[in-house]
Amino acid sequence: MIKTKTQSKNYVNAFADAVAGLSDAGEDLTARVLEMLVSHFDAGRAELWLWDSSSGSCYLTHAEGLDATHRRDYAAAGPGAGAVGKIAHNKTTIENIVLSTFGGDDQEFSRETGLTHISGYPLLAAGQLAGVLAIYTAAEVPEDRLLWWKLYSEMTAAKLNNVLATQDKDKRFNQLSLLFEATRLLNSTLDLAELLDLILKIAQTEVKAERGTVFLVDGKRKELW
């Protein structure tokens, strides 16, 4: 009984530290989230997967704890979805599930690392999936720790939503600034060669390309040059 109380008290202090740490995390959120799960909340390995709605997949952005390698993306549907993909697809929490039951890559990952159980939490923001928090352990964990992990995942989801919203606003602002600058530059000259050069530079900046080429149509020869 004394040991349980001491352990709970440690988790209370750890959670207080986590709240303070995530409040100051800002862009460093991915690193701080997983670092504290491993150091403060006894996770063997923790992974943060971000959701990409355009591809319908989760992508591994950061991991802490036991060194391991496995797939870095999981589709939310299909036979190769794995544990992470299923969490994303169903938007439901799983806790203390034997990792090998998912088969495929998850089974191989468990065999190579000795991490036998997974607990996973969908990170929801305004009802929409933002990512998945996956926590791996070498054994089943007690209910009190699962409760702290659940609270931690909810706090992470709220913080992640704020960070992503800020990034989205910054991206839109940058795009509007680029559009304004592009309009100004394109109206600054009537010289075709200079105009094409400006168009190419603007396009390269927008898509962050290392090289770009403009092709013109030769209507008579039906060629691009």
Secondary structure, DSSP 8 states (H G I E B T S, - for coil): -HHHHHHHHHHHHHHHHHHHHHHTTGGGHHHHHHHHHHHHH--SEEEEEEEETTTTEEEEEEEEES-----SEEESSSTT-HHHHHHHHHT--EEEEEGGGG-HHHHHHHHHH---EEEEEEEEETTEEEEEEEEEESS---HHHHHHHHHHHHHHHHHHHHHHHHHHHHHHHHHHHHHHHHHHHHTT---HHHHHHHHHHHHHHHHT-S------EETTTTEE-
